[in-house]
């Protein structure tokens, strides 16, 4: 059966591929975030297990040795799928662009702080903004 019909197998397959690729290629990571597992599980896989293996390999290449695999290490296609779902959920709640952007920005900041264990420099890097900009936004939103 296609991978999209076996979503419950995805977390164990990802772990298997990480171990396999670490042994064969020497690419080593510390761990994989639960958000990445969630994104991979919710993705509508068009292909088979090989497509998932290729995505895991790309994530390992993008991550630095000893680093936790985060959504930033996923392919843009899978990351954009996440953004699309989040935009859909916000549009149900409010059509006010300013409020929706602020709510999304707050959620992304919270997630980056969580993923970086409250390391503001790392969180800013994940968000693609400067540390001072992040600190300003944290104060602005009272986070």
N, C-alpha and C positions, 0 to 999 in steps of 0.2 A: 504493500500500500504506500501511497505517496506520503511524504513527511508531513504535509499539512493535515493529514488524517491521523497522525501519530504524535500529536503535540506533547503528550505526556512523556514521550521518550527523549525529547530535546535536551532537558538538563543533563541527563546521564550521558547522552551522546556528546554533548559539549565537553563534559569532564573527560570522557574517553579520548576525544580528539586533542585536548590540551595535553594530556599525558603522552599520547602517541607522538605528537609533533614536538614536544619538549625532548623526547628521547632521540628522535630521528634528526631533528634540525638544530638542537641545542638552544632553541628559543624558550626562555623560561619566564614565567610570570608568577606573581605571588598568589593571586586569587582573581576571581571574577565577581563583579558586583551583582547583587540580586536584580538590579534594574536591567542589566544587560541580559540576564537569563529571562526576565520577564519580556523584554523586547523581542528576543529571539523566539520565545514561545508564542508570542502573539502575532508574529510575522506570518503572512500567508505565503508559505514556501511554494514556489512554482515547480521547483525541481525535486530532486531526490536528496538522499543523505549527503551526497557529494557536494551539493550546493552549500549545505551547512558546514561541512568540513572546510570548504574553501573560505567561508566567512570567518571561521575560527582561526584559520591560518593567517588571514589578513589582519585579524585583531592582534594576534601574537606578534606579527611583524611591526605593527604600529605602536604597540606597548613597549616600553623600555623594560629591560631585565629587572625582575623583582617588583614590578609595578602591578597594581590592581587593574584589571581590565574594566574600563568605564564606557559609558555610551559614546564618548568621543572617539573611541577606538573602532566603533562599528562603521560599516559602510554608510555613506551618505543616504542611500536609498532606505535603509532600515531606520536610520535616525529621523529622516524626513517623514516616514510613516508615523513615527511617534508624534511629531509636531502636528501632523495633520489630524490625528485623533484628539490631541489636546485642544486644538483650535475648534474642532467640532463641539467638544464638550463646553468650551467657553461660550460659543455662539448660542448655545441653548440657554445659558444663564443670563447673558446680557449682550445687547448689541452695541453698547457704548464702548467704542474703541479704546478710549483712555482708561476706563475701568478694566477692560479685558487685558490690555497690555500690562497694566500695573499688577493685576492678579497673576498673570503668567510670569512676569519678571520676578515677583516674590517667590513663586513656586520653584522657579529655576535656581534662584539664589539659595533657597532652603536646601534643595537637592544637592547643589554643588558643595555647600557647607557640610552636609551630611556625608557625602562621598569623600570629602577631603578631611574628614574628622575635625572640622572647624579650623583648618589651616587656611587662613584667608589668602595667602599667596597662591596656594594650589587651587583653591576655589576660583579665584580670579582667572587663573590660567584655563581652567575648565570652561569658564564662561566666556573667555576671549576678551576680557576687559582688564584694565589696570587694577592693581590692588587698591589704590586710592579711590577709584571709581566705585569699587565694590564696597568699601567702607562707607562711602557717601550714601550708597543705596541702602545699606544695612541700617544706617541712621534714619534715612528718609522713611523707610517702611517699619521702623521700630522692631527689627528682627534681632 
